[in-house]
Amino acid sequence: MFSSEYHCLDCGSTEAYRSRRRTFLEKYVYPILLLQPVRCASCYRRTNASVFTPARPREDRAVVPPHAA
């Protein structure tokens, strides 16, 4: 549970991003259990990992407004 490095179960990648908390469990129960949702940077599989597992911050995509013609 307190792994020092992330490993994807599908592709074996060690790169992960923090993922947005979506459900009631992810928002309120996982923090008590010291878990966080993460997404693999290679295959995009979403899993849970310890909060002590290093994961890059979530990359927010900038919303570009449509061009006025």
PDB file with SEQRES, HELIX, SHEET and CRYST1 records, atoms N, CA, C and O in Angstrom:
SEQRES   1 A   69  MET PHE SER SER GLU TYR HIS CYS LEU ASP CYS GLY SER          
SEQRES   2 A   69  THR GLU ALA TYR ARG SER ARG ARG ARG THR PHE LEU GLU          
SEQRES   3 A   69  LYS TYR VAL TYR PRO ILE LEU LEU LEU GLN PRO VAL ARG          
SEQRES   4 A   69  CYS ALA SER CYS TYR ARG ARG THR ASN ALA SER VAL PHE          
SEQRES   5 A   69  THR PRO ALA ARG PRO ARG GLU ASP ARG ALA VAL VAL PRO          
SEQRES   6 A   69  PRO HIS ALA ALA                                              
HELIX    1 AA1 PHE A   24  PHE A   24  1                                   1    
HELIX    2 AA2 LEU A   25  VAL A   29  3                                   5    
SHEET    1 AA1 3 ALA A  16  ARG A  18  0                                        
SHEET    2 AA1 3 LEU A  35  CYS A  40 -1                                        
SHEET    3 AA1 3 ARG A  46  SER A  50 -1                                        
CRYST1    1.000    1.000    1.000  90.00  90.00  90.00 P 1           1          
ATOM      1  N   MET A   1       0.820  -1.199   0.000  1.00  0.00           N  
ATOM      2  CA  MET A   1       0.000   0.000   0.000  1.00  0.00           C  
ATOM      3  C   MET A   1       0.857   1.254   0.000  1.00  0.00           C  
ATOM      4  O   MET A   1       0.483   2.242  -0.631  1.00  0.00           O  
ATOM      5  N   PHE A   2       1.983   1.248   0.678  1.00  0.00           N  
ATOM      6  CA  PHE A   2       2.830   2.434   0.735  1.00  0.00           C  
ATOM      7  C   PHE A   2       3.998   2.300  -0.222  1.00  0.00           C  
ATOM      8  O   PHE A   2       5.158   2.449   0.161  1.00  0.00           O  
ATOM      9  N   SER A   3       3.674   2.019  -1.463  1.00  0.00           N  
ATOM     10  CA  SER A   3       4.688   1.835  -2.500  1.00  0.00           C  
ATOM     11  C   SER A   3       5.428   3.144  -2.748  1.00  0.00           C  
ATOM     12  O   SER A   3       4.836   4.222  -2.708  1.00  0.00           O  
ATOM     13  N   SER A   4       6.720   3.039  -3.002  1.00  0.00           N  
ATOM     14  CA  SER A   4       7.508   4.239  -3.240  1.00  0.00           C  
ATOM     15  C   SER A   4       7.484   4.649  -4.706  1.00  0.00           C  
ATOM     16  O   SER A   4       7.843   5.780  -5.034  1.00  0.00           O  
ATOM     17  N   GLU A   5       7.067   3.747  -5.595  1.00  0.00           N  
ATOM     18  CA  GLU A   5       7.024   4.065  -7.014  1.00  0.00           C  
ATOM     19  C   GLU A   5       5.773   3.470  -7.646  1.00  0.00           C  
ATOM     20  O   GLU A   5       5.381   2.349  -7.321  1.00  0.00           O  
ATOM     21  N   TYR A   6       5.146   4.220  -8.548  1.00  0.00           N  
ATOM     22  CA  TYR A   6       3.943   3.759  -9.228  1.00  0.00           C  
ATOM     23  C   TYR A   6       4.314   2.782 -10.339  1.00  0.00           C  
ATOM     24  O   TYR A   6       5.301   2.983 -11.047  1.00  0.00           O  
ATOM     25  N   HIS A   7       3.526   1.732 -10.486  1.00  0.00           N  
ATOM     26  CA  HIS A   7       3.667   0.782 -11.590  1.00  0.00           C  
ATOM     27  C   HIS A   7       2.276   0.472 -12.126  1.00  0.00           C  
ATOM     28  O   HIS A   7       1.417  -0.014 -11.391  1.00  0.00           O  
ATOM     29  N   CYS A   8       2.058   0.752 -13.402  1.00  0.00           N  
ATOM     30  CA  CYS A   8       0.774   0.469 -14.037  1.00  0.00           C  
ATOM     31  C   CYS A   8       0.577  -1.043 -14.146  1.00  0.00           C  
ATOM     32  O   CYS A   8       1.504  -1.773 -14.499  1.00  0.00           O  
ATOM     33  N   LEU A   9      -0.629  -1.501 -13.842  1.00  0.00           N  
ATOM     34  CA  LEU A   9      -0.926  -2.921 -13.906  1.00  0.00           C  
ATOM     35  C   LEU A   9      -1.069  -3.417 -15.342  1.00  0.00           C  
ATOM     36  O   LEU A   9      -0.894  -4.609 -15.594  1.00  0.00           O  
ATOM     37  N   ASP A  10      -1.386  -2.527 -16.297  1.00  0.00           N  
ATOM     38  CA  ASP A  10      -1.546  -2.931 -17.692  1.00  0.00           C  
ATOM     39  C   ASP A  10      -0.235  -2.895 -18.466  1.00  0.00           C  
ATOM     40  O   ASP A  10       0.171  -3.894 -19.060  1.00  0.00           O  
ATOM     41  N   CYS A  11       0.422  -1.745 -18.456  1.00  0.00           N  
ATOM     42  CA  CYS A  11       1.604  -1.579 -19.323  1.00  0.00           C  
ATOM     43  C   CYS A  11       2.931  -1.563 -18.567  1.00  0.00           C  
ATOM     44  O   CYS A  11       3.990  -1.657 -19.188  1.00  0.00           O  
ATOM     45  N   GLY A  12       2.894  -1.447 -17.242  1.00  0.00           N  
ATOM     46  CA  GLY A  12       4.117  -1.453 -16.451  1.00  0.00           C  
ATOM     47  C   GLY A  12       4.827  -0.108 -16.365  1.00  0.00           C  
ATOM     48  O   GLY A  12       5.932  -0.028 -15.830  1.00  0.00           O  
ATOM     49  N   SER A  13       4.215   0.937 -16.879  1.00  0.00           N  
ATOM     50  CA  SER A  13       4.814   2.271 -16.840  1.00  0.00           C  
ATOM     51  C   SER A  13       4.966   2.753 -15.400  1.00  0.00           C  
ATOM     52  O   SER A  13       4.218   2.343 -14.514  1.00  0.00           O  
ATOM     53  N   THR A  14       5.939   3.625 -15.183  1.00  0.00           N  
ATOM     54  CA  THR A  14       6.162   4.178 -13.849  1.00  0.00           C  
ATOM     55  C   THR A  14       5.741   5.650 -13.763  1.00  0.00           C  
ATOM     56  O   THR A  14       5.953   6.290 -12.733  1.00  0.00           O  
ATOM     57  N   GLU A  15       5.152   6.189 -14.823  1.00  0.00           N  
ATOM     58  CA  GLU A  15       4.710   7.585 -14.845  1.00  0.00           C  
ATOM     59  C   GLU A  15       3.207   7.654 -14.618  1.00  0.00           C  
ATOM     60  O   GLU A  15       2.443   6.945 -15.273  1.00  0.00           O  
ATOM     61  N   ALA A  16       2.778   8.512 -13.683  1.00  0.00           N  
ATOM     62  CA  ALA A  16       1.355   8.657 -13.385  1.00  0.00           C  
ATOM     63  C   ALA A  16       1.010  10.117 -13.139  1.00  0.00           C  
ATOM     64  O   ALA A  16       1.851  10.912 -12.720  1.00  0.00           O  
ATOM     65  N   TYR A  17      -0.235  10.448 -13.408  1.00  0.00           N  
ATOM     66  CA  TYR A  17      -0.800  11.763 -13.121  1.00  0.00           C  
ATOM     67  C   TYR A  17      -1.873  11.600 -12.068  1.00  0.00           C  
ATOM     68  O   TYR A  17      -2.547  10.572 -12.021  1.00  0.00           O  
ATOM     69  N   ARG A  18      -2.039  12.606 -11.220  1.00  0.00           N  
ATOM     70  CA  ARG A  18      -3.176  12.600 -10.310  1.00  0.00           C  
ATOM     71  C   ARG A  18      -4.438  12.761 -11.144  1.00  0.00           C  
ATOM     72  O   ARG A  18      -4.445  13.490 -12.136  1.00  0.00           O  
ATOM     73  N   SER A  19      -5.487  12.090 -10.746  1.00  0.00           N  
ATOM     74  CA  SER A  19      -6.747  12.154 -11.464  1.00  0.00           C  
ATOM     75  C   SER A  19      -7.776  12.867 -10.599  1.00  0.00           C  
ATOM     76  O   SER A  19      -7.654  12.898  -9.375  1.00  0.00           O  
ATOM     77  N   ARG A  20      -8.774  13.431 -11.232  1.00  0.00           N  
ATOM     78  CA  ARG A  20      -9.821  14.156 -10.505  1.00  0.00           C  
ATOM     79  C   ARG A  20     -10.660  13.181  -9.697  1.00  0.00           C  
ATOM     80  O   ARG A  20     -11.016  12.110 -10.189  1.00  0.00           O  
ATOM     81  N   ARG A  21     -10.979  13.543  -8.463  1.00  0.00           N  
ATOM     82  CA  ARG A  21     -11.837  12.712  -7.610  1.00  0.00           C  
ATOM     83  C   ARG A  21     -13.272  12.875  -8.077  1.00  0.00           C  
ATOM     84  O   ARG A  21     -13.766  13.996  -8.190  1.00  0.00           O  
ATOM     85  N   ARG A  22     -13.945  11.760  -8.349  1.00  0.00           N  
ATOM     86  CA  ARG A  22     -15.277  11.815  -8.943  1.00  0.00           C  
ATOM     87  C   ARG A  22     -16.392  11.349  -8.031  1.00  0.00           C  
ATOM     88  O   ARG A  22     -17.397  12.047  -7.894  1.00  0.00           O  
ATOM     89  N   THR A  23     -16.251  10.211  -7.411  1.00  0.00           N  
ATOM     90  CA  THR A  23     -17.347   9.621  -6.656  1.00  0.00           C  
ATOM     91  C   THR A  23     -17.273   9.980  -5.169  1.00  0.00           C  
ATOM     92  O   THR A  23     -16.290  10.551  -4.697  1.00  0.00           O  
ATOM     93  N   PHE A  24     -18.329   9.631  -4.456  1.00  0.00           N  
ATOM     94  CA  PHE A  24     -18.364   9.847  -3.018  1.00  0.00           C  
ATOM     95  C   PHE A  24     -17.181   9.153  -2.340  1.00  0.00           C  
ATOM     96  O   PHE A  24     -16.525   9.736  -1.477  1.00  0.00           O  
ATOM     97  N   LEU A  25     -16.911   7.900  -2.737  1.00  0.00           N  
ATOM     98  CA  LEU A  25     -15.785   7.161  -2.152  1.00  0.00           C  
ATOM     99  C   LEU A  25     -14.466   7.892  -2.375  1.00  0.00           C  
ATOM    100  O   LEU A  25     -13.666   8.040  -1.451  1.00  0.00           O  
ATOM    101  N   GLU A  26     -14.245   8.347  -3.600  1.00  0.00           N  
ATOM    102  CA  GLU A  26     -12.980   9.019  -3.918  1.00  0.00           C  
ATOM    103  C   GLU A  26     -12.836  10.350  -3.189  1.00  0.00           C  
ATOM    104  O   GLU A  26     -11.726  10.742  -2.830  1.00  0.00           O  
ATOM    105  N   LYS A  27     -13.938  11.040  -2.970  1.00  0.00           N  
ATOM    106  CA  LYS A  27     -13.874  12.356  -2.328  1.00  0.00           C  
ATOM    107  C   LYS A  27     -13.749  12.285  -0.805  1.00  0.00           C  
ATOM    108  O   LYS A  27     -13.061  13.105  -0.197  1.00  0.00           O  
ATOM    109  N   TYR A  28     -14.425  11.288  -0.180  1.00  0.00           N  
ATOM    110  CA  TYR A  28     -14.505  11.291   1.270  1.00  0.00           C  
ATOM    111  C   TYR A  28     -13.899  10.080   1.963  1.00  0.00           C  
ATOM    112  O   TYR A  28     -13.414  10.202   3.088  1.00  0.00           O  
ATOM    113  N   VAL A  29     -13.912   8.922   1.328  1.00  0.00           N  
ATOM    114  CA  VAL A  29     -13.415   7.710   1.978  1.00  0.00           C  
ATOM    115  C   VAL A  29     -11.935   7.478   1.655  1.00  0.00           C  
ATOM    116  O   VAL A  29     -11.151   7.165   2.551  1.00  0.00           O  
ATOM    117  N   TYR A  30     -11.554   7.628   0.397  1.00  0.00           N  
ATOM    118  CA  TYR A  30     -10.156   7.392   0.026  1.00  0.00           C  
ATOM    119  C   TYR A  30      -9.173   8.265   0.805  1.00  0.00           C  
ATOM    120  O   TYR A  30      -8.128   7.753   1.205  1.00  0.00           O  
ATOM    121  N   PRO A  31      -9.443   9.553   1.044  1.00  0.00           N  
ATOM    122  CA  PRO A  31      -8.496  10.337   1.844  1.00  0.00           C  
ATOM    123  C   PRO A  31      -8.277   9.770   3.246  1.00  0.00           C  
ATOM    124  O   PRO A  31      -7.171   9.850   3.781  1.00  0.00           O  
ATOM    125  N   ILE A  32      -9.317   9.200   3.840  1.00  0.00           N  
ATOM    126  CA  ILE A  32      -9.171   8.580   5.158  1.00  0.00           C  
ATOM    127  C   ILE A  32      -8.259   7.354   5.065  1.00  0.00           C  
ATOM    128  O   ILE A  32      -7.490   7.067   5.983  1.00  0.00           O  
ATOM    129  N   LEU A  33      -8.357   6.632   3.936  1.00  0.00           N  
ATOM    130  CA  LEU A  33      -7.543   5.436   3.711  1.00  0.00           C  
ATOM    131  C   LEU A  33      -6.185   5.762   3.079  1.00  0.00           C  
ATOM    132  O   LEU A  33      -5.414   4.863   2.740  1.00  0.00           O  
ATOM    133  N   LEU A  34      -5.906   7.061   2.927  1.00  0.00           N  
ATOM    134  CA  LEU A  34      -4.658   7.551   2.325  1.00  0.00           C  
ATOM    135  C   LEU A  34      -4.482   7.054   0.894  1.00  0.00           C  
ATOM    136  O   LEU A  34      -3.392   6.642   0.497  1.00  0.00           O  
ATOM    137  N   LEU A  35      -5.574   7.101   0.124  1.00  0.00           N  
ATOM    138  CA  LEU A  35      -5.533   6.719  -1.284  1.00  0.00           C  
ATOM    139  C   LEU A  35      -5.889   7.914  -2.152  1.00  0.00           C  
ATOM    140  O   LEU A  35      -6.582   8.831  -1.713  1.00  0.00           O  
ATOM    141  N   GLN A  36      -5.402   7.894  -3.401  1.00  0.00           N  
ATOM    142  CA  GLN A  36      -5.739   8.928  -4.369  1.00  0.00           C  
ATOM    143  C   GLN A  36      -5.920   8.274  -5.736  1.00  0.00           C  
ATOM    144  O   GLN A  36      -5.249   7.288  -6.038  1.00  0.00           O  
ATOM    145  N   PRO A  37      -6.818   8.809  -6.569  1.00  0.00           N  
ATOM    146  CA  PRO A  37      -6.954   8.277  -7.915  1.00  0.00           C  
ATOM    147  C   PRO A  37      -5.811   8.794  -8.785  1.00  0.00           C  
ATOM    148  O   PRO A  37      -5.475   9.977  -8.740  1.00  0.00           O  
ATOM    149  N   VAL A  38      -5.219   7.907  -9.571  1.00  0.00           N  
ATOM    150  CA  VAL A  38      -4.137   8.280 -10.491  1.00  0.00           C  
ATOM    151  C   VAL A  38      -4.420   7.667 -11.857  1.00  0.00           C  
ATOM    152  O   VAL A  38      -5.152   6.685 -11.978  1.00  0.00           O  
ATOM    153  N   ARG A  39      -3.821   8.273 -12.885  1.00  0.00           N  
ATOM    154  CA  ARG A  39      -3.980   7.796 -14.248  1.00  0.00           C  
ATOM    155  C   ARG A  39      -2.602   7.566 -14.849  1.00  0.00           C  
ATOM    156  O   ARG A  39      -1.712   8.407 -14.721  1.00  0.00           O  
ATOM    157  N   CYS A  40      -2.431   6.427 -15.502  1.00  0.00           N  
ATOM    158  CA  CYS A  40      -1.163   6.087 -16.142  1.00  0.00           C  
ATOM    159  C   CYS A  40      -0.892   7.080 -17.277  1.00  0.00           C  
ATOM    160  O   CYS A  40      -1.800   7.404 -18.043  1.00  0.00           O  
ATOM    161  N   ALA A  41       0.328   7.556 -17.389  1.00  0.00           N  
ATOM    162  CA  ALA A  41       0.687   8.511 -18.424  1.00  0.00           C  
ATOM    163  C   ALA A  41       0.845   7.842 -19.785  1.00  0.00           C  
ATOM    164  O   ALA A  41       0.822   8.526 -20.808  1.00  0.00           O  
ATOM    165  N   SER A  42       1.004   6.525 -19.821  1.00  0.00           N  
ATOM    166  CA  SER A  42       1.209   5.826 -21.094  1.00  0.00           C  
ATOM    167  C   SER A  42      -0.087   5.265 -21.666  1.00  0.00           C  
ATOM    168  O   SER A  42      -0.425   5.530 -22.820  1.00  0.00           O  
ATOM    169  N   CYS A  43      -0.817   4.487 -20.858  1.00  0.00           N  
ATOM    170  CA  CYS A  43      -2.017   3.818 -21.390  1.00  0.00           C  
ATOM    171  C   CYS A  43      -3.314   4.425 -20.862  1.00  0.00           C  
ATOM    172  O   CYS A  43      -4.397   4.009 -21.273  1.00  0.00           O  
ATOM    173  N   TYR A  44      -3.224   5.397 -19.961  1.00  0.00           N  
ATOM    174  CA  TYR A  44      -4.364   6.142 -19.412  1.00  0.00           C  
ATOM    175  C   TYR A  44      -5.294   5.303 -18.528  1.00  0.00           C  
ATOM    176  O   TYR A  44      -6.441   5.690 -18.302  1.00  0.00           O  
ATOM    177  N   ARG A  45      -4.816   4.168 -18.029  1.00  0.00           N  
ATOM    178  CA  ARG A  45      -5.623   3.375 -17.097  1.00  0.00           C  
ATOM    179  C   ARG A  45      -5.754   4.140 -15.782  1.00  0.00           C  
ATOM    180  O   ARG A  45      -4.771   4.687 -15.282  1.00  0.00           O  
ATOM    181  N   ARG A  46      -6.938   4.180 -15.233  1.00  0.00           N  
ATOM    182  CA  ARG A  46      -7.198   4.904 -13.993  1.00  0.00           C  
ATOM    183  C   ARG A  46      -7.266   3.906 -12.856  1.00  0.00           C  
ATOM    184  O   ARG A  46      -8.047   2.956 -12.904  1.00  0.00           O  
ATOM    185  N   THR A  47      -6.443   4.118 -11.819  1.00  0.00           N  
ATOM    186  CA  THR A  47      -6.405   3.243 -10.657  1.00  0.00           C  
ATOM    187  C   THR A  47      -6.258   4.084  -9.400  1.00  0.00           C  
ATOM    188  O   THR A  47      -6.249   5.314  -9.460  1.00  0.00           O  
ATOM    189  N   ASN A  48      -6.145   3.416  -8.269  1.00  0.00           N  
ATOM    190  CA  ASN A  48      -5.922   4.093  -6.995  1.00  0.00           C  
ATOM    191  C   ASN A  48      -4.535   3.759  -6.501  1.00  0.00           C  
ATOM    192  O   ASN A  48      -4.046   2.644  -6.685  1.00  0.00           O  
ATOM    193  N   ALA A  49      -3.907   4.734  -5.871  1.00  0.00           N  
ATOM    194  CA  ALA A  49      -2.565   4.540  -5.332  1.00  0.00           C  
ATOM    195  C   ALA A  49      -2.469   5.270  -3.997  1.00  0.00           C  
ATOM    196  O   ALA A  49      -3.298   6.123  -3.680  1.00  0.00           O  
ATOM    197  N   SER A  50      -1.469   4.930  -3.237  1.00  0.00           N  
ATOM    198  CA  SER A  50      -1.226   5.585  -1.962  1.00  0.00           C  
ATOM    199  C   SER A  50      -0.908   7.065  -2.198  1.00  0.00           C  
ATOM    200  O   SER A  50      -0.333   7.423  -3.225  1.00  0.00           O  
ATOM    201  N   VAL A  51      -1.283   7.914  -1.249  1.00  0.00           N  
ATOM    202  CA  VAL A  51      -0.962   9.337  -1.373  1.00  0.00           C  
ATOM    203  C   VAL A  51       0.542   9.570  -1.289  1.00  0.00           C  
ATOM    204  O   VAL A  51       1.019  10.648  -1.645  1.00  0.00           O  
ATOM    205  N   PHE A  52       1.294   8.575  -0.824  1.00  0.00           N  
ATOM    206  CA  PHE A  52       2.744   8.695  -0.738  1.00  0.00           C  
ATOM    207  C   PHE A  52       3.437   8.292  -2.037  1.00  0.00           C  
ATOM    208  O   PHE A  52       4.644   8.488  -2.181  1.00  0.00           O  
ATOM    209  N   THR A  53       2.686   7.733  -2.978  1.00  0.00           N  
ATOM    210  CA  THR A  53       3.238   7.360  -4.280  1.00  0.00           C  
ATOM    211  C   THR A  53       3.382   8.620  -5.117  1.00  0.00           C  
ATOM    212  O   THR A  53       2.414   9.361  -5.285  1.00  0.00           O  
ATOM    213  N   PRO A  54       4.575   8.878  -5.646  1.00  0.00           N  
ATOM    214  CA  PRO A  54       4.751  10.090  -6.447  1.00  0.00           C  
ATOM    215  C   PRO A  54       3.925  10.036  -7.737  1.00  0.00           C  
ATOM    216  O   PRO A  54       3.964   9.054  -8.478  1.00  0.00           O  
ATOM    217  N   ALA A  55       3.178  11.115  -7.984  1.00  0.00           N  
ATOM    218  CA  ALA A  55       2.398  11.254  -9.204  1.00  0.00           C  
ATOM    219  C   ALA A  55       2.441  12.723  -9.602  1.00  0.00           C  
ATOM    220  O   ALA A  55       2.364  13.614  -8.756  1.00  0.00           O  
ATOM    221  N   ARG A  56       2.565  12.960 -10.904  1.00  0.00           N  
ATOM    222  CA  ARG A  56       2.612  14.337 -11.379  1.00  0.00           C  
ATOM    223  C   ARG A  56       1.264  15.020 -11.164  1.00  0.00           C  
ATOM    224  O   ARG A  56       0.224  14.361 -11.140  1.00  0.00           O  
ATOM    225  N   PRO A  57       1.287  16.344 -11.008  1.00  0.00           N  
ATOM    226  CA  PRO A  57       0.012  17.067 -10.871  1.00  0.00           C  
ATOM    227  C   PRO A  57      -0.813  16.923 -12.142  1.00  0.00           C  
ATOM    228  O   PRO A  57      -0.280  16.716 -13.232  1.00  0.00           O  
ATOM    229  N   ARG A  58      -2.091  17.035 -11.981  1.00  0.00           N  
ATOM    230  CA  ARG A  58      -3.005  16.937 -13.108  1.00  0.00           C  
ATOM    231  C   ARG A  58      -2.784  18.102 -14.056  1.00  0.00           C  
ATOM    232  O   ARG A  58      -2.645  19.245 -13.620  1.00  0.00           O  
ATOM    233  N   GLU A  59      -2.751  17.817 -15.353  1.00  0.00           N  
ATOM    234  CA  GLU A  59      -2.562  18.867 -16.353  1.00  0.00           C  
ATOM    235  C   GLU A  59      -3.922  19.388 -16.784  1.00  0.00           C  
ATOM    236  O   GLU A  59      -4.690  18.684 -17.439  1.00  0.00           O  
ATOM    237  N   ASP A  60      -4.211  20.631 -16.410  1.00  0.00           N  
ATOM    238  CA  ASP A  60      -5.471  21.238 -16.819  1.00  0.00           C  
ATOM    239  C   ASP A  60      -5.309  21.772 -18.229  1.00  0.00           C  
ATOM    240  O   ASP A  60      -4.365  22.499 -18.537  1.00  0.00           O  
ATOM    241  N   ARG A  61      -6.237  21.401 -19.062  1.00  0.00           N  
ATOM    242  CA  ARG A  61      -6.197  21.879 -20.443  1.00  0.00           C  
ATOM    243  C   ARG A  61      -6.896  23.221 -20.508  1.00  0.00           C  
ATOM    244  O   ARG A  61      -8.005  23.382 -19.997  1.00  0.00           O  
ATOM    245  N   ALA A  62      -6.246  24.176 -21.135  1.00  0.00           N  
ATOM    246  CA  ALA A  62      -6.831  25.503 -21.250  1.00  0.00           C  
ATOM    247  C   ALA A  62      -8.004  25.454 -22.227  1.00  0.00           C  
ATOM    248  O   ALA A  62      -7.920  24.848 -23.295  1.00  0.00           O  
ATOM    249  N   VAL A  63      -9.085  26.101 -21.839  1.00  0.00           N  
ATOM    250  CA  VAL A  63     -10.257  26.166 -22.716  1.00  0.00           C  
ATOM    251  C   VAL A  63     -10.075  27.364 -23.634  1.00  0.00           C  
ATOM    252  O   VAL A  63      -9.954  28.500 -23.177  1.00  0.00           O  
ATOM    253  N   VAL A  64     -10.058  27.099 -24.920  1.00  0.00           N  
ATOM    254  CA  VAL A  64      -9.882  28.164 -25.899  1.00  0.00           C  
ATOM    255  C   VAL A  64     -11.253  28.575 -26.405  1.00  0.00           C  
ATOM    256  O   VAL A  64     -11.985  27.750 -26.951  1.00  0.00           O  
ATOM    257  N   PRO A  65     -11.613  29.853 -26.227  1.00  0.00           N  
ATOM    258  CA  PRO A  65     -12.927  30.293 -26.707  1.00  0.00           C  
ATOM    259  C   PRO A  65     -12.973  30.281 -28.228  1.00  0.00           C  
ATOM    260  O   PRO A  65     -11.955  30.513 -28.879  1.00  0.00           O  
ATOM    261  N   PRO A  66     -14.143  30.011 -28.802  1.00  0.00           N  
ATOM    262  CA  PRO A  66     -14.252  30.014 -30.269  1.00  0.00           C  
ATOM    263  C   PRO A  66     -13.987  31.402 -30.824  1.00  0.00           C  
ATOM    264  O   PRO A  66     -14.308  32.413 -30.198  1.00  0.00           O  
ATOM    265  N   HIS A  67     -13.402  31.431 -31.997  1.00  0.00           N  
ATOM    266  CA  HIS A  67     -13.084  32.711 -32.633  1.00  0.00           C  
ATOM    267  C   HIS A  67     -14.361  33.375 -33.150  1.00  0.00           C  
ATOM    268  O   HIS A  67     -15.200  32.742 -33.791  1.00  0.00           O  
ATOM    269  N   ALA A  68     -14.478  34.639 -32.858  1.00  0.00           N  
ATOM    270  CA  ALA A  68     -15.646  35.398 -33.369  1.00  0.00           C  
ATOM    271  C   ALA A  68     -15.385  35.743 -34.825  1.00  0.00           C  
ATOM    272  O   ALA A  68     -14.335  36.287 -35.163  1.00  0.00           O  
ATOM    273  N   ALA A  69     -16.329  35.429 -35.672  1.00  0.00           N  
ATOM    274  CA  ALA A  69     -16.137  35.675 -37.108  1.00  0.00           C  
ATOM    275  C   ALA A  69     -16.824  36.923 -37.556  1.00  0.00           C  
ATOM    276  O   ALA A  69     -16.762  37.273 -38.735  1.00  0.00           O  
TER     277      ALA A  69                                                      
END                                                                             
